């Protein structure tokens, strides 16, 4: 991994992890996908995803919905 990512979990998300762990575990491990829409269990049998919860943008985990360059304010052209 090139960067650390912080994920904030609510109690409801943790409860979902515990509840659905047996269903999505392979060899005692679950795979979690994180994207700009949230956290998702990855089904080891068929690759489908089940929603766990929405991801909050934090200082150490900026949104991945758009590239960093796109987030920067665009300079307005100046007339000479």
Order of alpha helices (4+ residues) and beta strands (2+ residues): alpha-beta-beta-beta-alpha
